[in-house]
Amino acid sequence: MRDFFIGSLEKLITVLVVLMCVGVVIAAVAVMFSSEGGLLPAVGVLIGGGLYVILLGGMMYLFRGIYDNTKRTAAAVERLAQKNGG
């Protein structure tokens, strides 16, 4: 059951990152066509939003990776303890 939730979390993270990317593009288009917008502010939204998506998505995948590494380390320690008779 735990593997189901962890796998679902990884899929959810992927969906969230894709939705954030789509949101940044939509926001940039909205800024470009607004009355006080233009090309330069739209590029700024793309750059700023892209950095935000990279930062947030990277942190989410990093936390997921930490879980995987902790799980593998615990399994390796258990195998080592069994091998040494502990």
For each residue, the residues with C-beta under 8 A, 3 or more apart:
1: 4 5
2: 5 6
3: 6 7
4: 1 7 8
5: 1 2 8 9
6: 2 3 9 10 64 67
7: 3 4 10 11
8: 4 5 11 12
9: 5 6 12 13 64
10: 6 7 13 14 64
11: 7 8 14 15
12: 8 9 15 16
13: 9 10 16 17 57 60 61 64
14: 10 11 17 18
15: 11 12 18 19
16: 12 13 19 20 57 60
17: 13 14 20 21 53 56 57 60
18: 14 15 21 22
19: 15 16 22 23
20: 16 17 23 24 49 52 53 56 57
21: 17 18 24 25 53
22: 18 19 25 26
23: 19 20 26 27 49
24: 20 21 27 28 45 46 49 50 52 53
25: 21 22 28 29 46
26: 22 23 29 30
27: 23 24 30 31 45 49
28: 24 25 31 32 42 43 45 46 49
29: 25 26 32 33 42
30: 26 27 33 34 37
31: 27 28 34 37 41 42 45
32: 28 29 37 38 39 41 42
33: 29 30 37
34: 30 31 37
35:
36:
37: 30 31 32 33 34 41 42
38: 32 41 42
39: 32 42 43
40: 43 44
41: 31 32 37 38 44 45
42: 28 29 31 32 37 38 39 45 46
43: 28 39 40 46 47
44: 40 41 47 48
45: 24 27 28 31 41 42 48 49
46: 24 25 28 42 43 49 50
47: 43 44 50 51
48: 44 45 51 52
49: 20 23 24 27 28 45 46 52 53
50: 24 46 47 53 54
51: 47 48 54 55
52: 20 24 48 49 55 56
53: 17 20 21 24 49 50 56 57
54: 50 51 57 58
55: 51 52 58 59
56: 17 20 52 53 59 60
57: 13 16 17 20 53 54 60 61
58: 54 55 61 62
59: 55 56 62 63
60: 13 16 17 56 57 63 64
61: 13 57 58 64 65
62: 58 59 65 66
63: 59 60 66 67
64: 6 9 10 13 60 61 67 68
65: 61 62 68 69
66: 62 63 69 70
67: 6 63 64 70 71
68: 64 65 71 72
69: 65 66 72 73
70: 66 67 73 74
71: 67 68 74 75
72: 68 69 75 76
73: 69 70 76 77
74: 70 71 77 78
75: 71 72 78 79
76: 72 73 79 80
77: 73 74 80 81
78: 74 75 81 82
79: 75 76 82 83
80: 76 77 83 84
81: 77 78 84 86
82: 78 79 85 86
83: 79 80
84: 80 81
85: 82
86: 81 82
